[in-house]
Amino acid sequence: MDLKDSPDEARFRAEARAWLAAHRPEPAARSAEEQVALGRRWQRALYDGGWAGLDWPREYGGRGATVIESLIWNEEYARAWAPDMTQLAVGLHLTGPTLIACGADWQKQRFLEPILKGDEIWCQGFSEPGAGSDLAALRTRGEIQGDEIVVTGQKIWTSFARYADWCILVVRTDASGSKHHGLTFLLVDMQTPGIRIRPLREMTGHAWFNEVFFDEARIPQANVVGEIDHGWAVVMTTLDVERGSSAPHAKLEVEVARLVALARRTPRGRGSALDDPGIRDRLAAFASEVRILRVTAYRNASRVQETGQPGPEGSTLKLSWSELNQRVKDLALEILGPAGLVPEGDPLAADDGFWAHELLWARAGTIYAGTSEVQRNILARRVLGLPRGG
Ligand SMILES: Cc1cc2nc3c(=O)[nH]c(=O)nc-3n(C[C@H](O)[C@H](O)[C@H](O)COP(=O)(O)OP(=O)(O)OC[C@H]3O[C@@H](n4cnc5c(N)ncnc54)[C@H](O)[C@@H]3O)c2cc1C
C-alpha cells in the first residue's frame, strides 16, 4: 500500500478538484423536498460531467474508476464541501452495483441509466420490525400467483420512501425451510396499488424515515433479481457493496478543521476555546484518529482492488469512523454551549445549527449499515478468531 498518489492518480485528483471547483452547487438546502430536488439536479450535472457511477464499469455507463480513484474522488468531494447525496445513495451505491452483479439484461437496460442521471430515486425495503441486524428473520410475505408475486407485510426505517420511484424489496416466498432460504429480491414500483407509506420523524426534525405497508401489492415476477427463494445471495451482494466502498475519513477531516476554527473563534475566559488544554488535547487526538482512518481506508481500498472483496478493514472503518464521528460532534456542542442547542439560532453563535444537526444525526451512524455491536462481532470472529457468543 502506498499512501502517495501515483502520477496517474495525481492527474485524476487534479481533474476531480478542478471540476468540483468549477461546478459545485451551493451547499444543500435543509427541507427534504429541496434536498431531493437538489440531489436530482446535481446528479445530472455529475452525469453530464462524466463523474456519475464513478466505480461502475464503462459498459454500464460508469467511469470505470479504480477503487483508489473512487477514494480520491470522495476525498476531493468532501474537501469541496459538495452536496450530501444520501437521498440518491440507494440507487447509486446499492441497486446499481447489485443489478450489475446479479440483474437480468433487461433490468440493467431499464434501470441503470435513470439511476446514473438522477431521474429515478430508489429506497431500500430490507428492515422490518423484528428483522434489522437479523435481516434473514424478515416476514413480509410474497405469494406467487401466476406471473406475479403478491406482497403483504411491513417494512420500517425505509429512508426516502416517500420520494422514491422504486424500491429494492426482500420478501419471504417460502417459510418452510431455514431462514436464509425462501427469500426473494424484488424491484418494486412505488406507485404499485397496495403500497402505503407513513413517515417517521427523526430527532433531527426531518422525516427521512418511513414505515412502508404492503397490502396485496402485485409485483411482476419479471422484477425478481436472481431466483425466487434464493434472494439471500443477492442481499449479500447488496450488503457487501454497502460495507465495502467508503472513505469516511474525508468528510471528518474537513469537519475537524471546521471544529478547530470554531474553537478558535469561540470566546472562553480572556481567550478562545482553543486555549483550553483539554479541548486542544481532544482536537489533537481527533486529528490523529482521522489520519488513522485514512490509512485504514486506503488499506481497505487496496485490498478490494487486489482481491475484489472488502476485508475486515471494512468493519474496522465503519466502527471507528461512526464512534469518532459522535465524539467530534459532542465536542462541537461542548464548545458552543447552550447556543449550539438552538438549531436555527444566531448564525455566529450556533454555526447556523450545523453542529446541532450533526450531533443528532451522528447517532444514526452507529446503527445503519451494521450496528457497532454487529461490527464488533464480525471483528471478534473474523480477525480475533473468537467463538460465537451464546
Ligand atoms: C439512518 C438510518 C437509515 C436507515 N435506512 C434504512 C433503509 O433505507 N432501509 C432499511 O431497510 N433499513 C434502514 N435502516 C435500518 C437499519 O438497517 C437497522 O436499524 C439496523 O440494521 C439495526 O436493526 P434494528 O434497528 O432492528 O436493531 P436490532 O437489530 O433490533 O438491534 C437492537 C440492538 O441490539 C444489538 N444487537 C442486535 N443483534 C446483536 C448481536 N447479534 N450481538 C450483539 N448485539 C446485537 C444491536 O447492535 C442494537 O444495539 C436505517 C437505519 C438508520 C439508523
The ligand as an SDF file (V2000), in Angstrom:
LIG
                    3D

 53 58  0  0  0  0  0  0  0  0999 V2000
  -30.1760    6.4890    9.4240 C   0  0  0  0  0  0  0  0  0  0  0  0
  -30.6750    5.1090    9.1500 C   0  0  0  0  0  0  0  0  0  0  0  0
  -31.1450    4.8100    7.8920 C   0  0  0  0  0  0  0  0  0  0  0  0
  -31.6620    3.5420    7.6420 C   0  0  0  0  0  0  0  0  0  0  0  0
  -32.1810    3.3020    6.3980 N   0  0  0  0  0  0  0  0  0  0  0  0
  -32.6890    2.0880    6.1350 C   0  0  0  0  0  0  0  0  0  0  0  0
  -33.2680    1.8370    4.8570 C   0  0  0  0  0  0  0  0  0  0  0  0
  -33.3350    2.7160    3.9980 O   0  0  0  0  0  0  0  0  0  0  0  0
  -33.7700    0.6080    4.6270 N   0  0  0  0  0  0  0  0  0  0  0  0
  -33.7270   -0.3880    5.5500 C   0  0  0  0  0  0  0  0  0  0  0  0
  -34.1520   -1.4880    5.2510 O   0  0  0  0  0  0  0  0  0  0  0  0
  -33.2000   -0.1750    6.7920 N   0  0  0  0  0  0  0  0  0  0  0  0
  -32.7060    1.0450    7.0980 C   0  0  0  0  0  0  0  0  0  0  0  0
  -32.1940    1.3050    8.3440 N   0  0  0  0  0  0  0  0  0  0  0  0
  -32.3340    0.2810    9.3710 C   0  0  0  0  0  0  0  0  0  0  0  0
  -31.0420   -0.3730    9.7870 C   0  0  0  0  0  0  0  0  0  0  0  0
  -30.5780   -1.2470    8.8070 O   0  0  0  0  0  0  0  0  0  0  0  0
  -31.3450   -1.1000   11.1090 C   0  0  0  0  0  0  0  0  0  0  0  0
  -31.6860   -0.1120   12.0720 O   0  0  0  0  0  0  0  0  0  0  0  0
  -30.1610   -1.8900   11.5890 C   0  0  0  0  0  0  0  0  0  0  0  0
  -29.9480   -2.9950   10.7610 O   0  0  0  0  0  0  0  0  0  0  0  0
  -30.3690   -2.3760   13.0410 C   0  0  0  0  0  0  0  0  0  0  0  0
  -31.5580   -3.0790   13.1420 O   0  0  0  0  0  0  0  0  0  0  0  0
  -32.6520   -2.7280   14.2380 P   0  0  0  0  0  0  0  0  0  0  0  0
  -32.8710   -1.2470   14.2280 O   0  0  0  0  0  0  0  0  0  0  0  0
  -33.8160   -3.6060   14.0040 O   0  0  0  0  0  0  0  0  0  0  0  0
  -31.9720   -3.0600   15.6150 O   0  0  0  0  0  0  0  0  0  0  0  0
  -31.7340   -4.5560   16.2760 P   0  0  0  0  0  0  0  0  0  0  0  0
  -31.1760   -5.4060   15.2150 O   0  0  0  0  0  0  0  0  0  0  0  0
  -33.0530   -4.9350   16.8670 O   0  0  0  0  0  0  0  0  0  0  0  0
  -30.7030   -4.2130   17.3360 O   0  0  0  0  0  0  0  0  0  0  0  0
  -31.0390   -3.6360   18.6100 C   0  0  0  0  0  0  0  0  0  0  0  0
  -29.7730   -3.6140   19.4320 C   0  0  0  0  0  0  0  0  0  0  0  0
  -29.3030   -4.9640   19.6450 O   0  0  0  0  0  0  0  0  0  0  0  0
  -27.9600   -5.0900   19.1850 C   0  0  0  0  0  0  0  0  0  0  0  0
  -27.7720   -6.4040   18.5710 N   0  0  0  0  0  0  0  0  0  0  0  0
  -28.5240   -6.9810   17.6170 C   0  0  0  0  0  0  0  0  0  0  0  0
  -28.0170   -8.1780   17.2740 N   0  0  0  0  0  0  0  0  0  0  0  0
  -26.9160   -8.3550   18.0330 C   0  0  0  0  0  0  0  0  0  0  0  0
  -25.9570   -9.3980   18.1200 C   0  0  0  0  0  0  0  0  0  0  0  0
  -26.0150  -10.4990   17.3660 N   0  0  0  0  0  0  0  0  0  0  0  0
  -24.9250   -9.2410   19.0120 N   0  0  0  0  0  0  0  0  0  0  0  0
  -24.8280   -8.1140   19.7860 C   0  0  0  0  0  0  0  0  0  0  0  0
  -25.7270   -7.1030   19.7280 N   0  0  0  0  0  0  0  0  0  0  0  0
  -26.7480   -7.2120   18.8570 C   0  0  0  0  0  0  0  0  0  0  0  0
  -27.7940   -4.0090   18.1490 C   0  0  0  0  0  0  0  0  0  0  0  0
  -26.4240   -3.6560   17.9780 O   0  0  0  0  0  0  0  0  0  0  0  0
  -28.6120   -2.8740   18.7490 C   0  0  0  0  0  0  0  0  0  0  0  0
  -27.8690   -2.1760   19.7000 O   0  0  0  0  0  0  0  0  0  0  0  0
  -31.6840    2.5450    8.6450 C   0  0  0  0  0  0  0  0  0  0  0  0
  -31.1930    2.8600    9.9230 C   0  0  0  0  0  0  0  0  0  0  0  0
  -30.7080    4.1270   10.1870 C   0  0  0  0  0  0  0  0  0  0  0  0
  -30.2260    4.4460   11.5630 C   0  0  0  0  0  0  0  0  0  0  0  0
  1  2  1  0
  2  3  1  0
  2 52  2  0
  3  4  2  0
  4  5  1  0
  4 50  1  0
  5  6  2  0
  6  7  1  0
  6 13  1  0
  7  8  2  0
  7  9  1  0
  9 10  1  0
 10 11  2  0
 10 12  1  0
 12 13  2  0
 13 14  1  0
 14 15  1  0
 14 50  1  0
 15 16  1  0
 16 17  1  0
 16 18  1  0
 18 19  1  0
 18 20  1  0
 20 21  1  0
 20 22  1  0
 22 23  1  0
 23 24  1  0
 24 25  2  0
 24 26  1  0
 24 27  1  0
 27 28  1  0
 28 29  2  0
 28 30  1  0
 28 31  1  0
 31 32  1  0
 32 33  1  0
 33 34  1  0
 33 48  1  0
 34 35  1  0
 35 36  1  0
 35 46  1  0
 36 37  1  0
 36 45  1  0
 37 38  2  0
 38 39  1  0
 39 40  1  0
 39 45  2  0
 40 41  1  0
 40 42  2  0
 42 43  1  0
 43 44  2  0
 44 45  1  0
 46 47  1  0
 46 48  1  0
 48 49  1  0
 50 51  2  0
 51 52  1  0
 52 53  1  0
M  END
$$$$
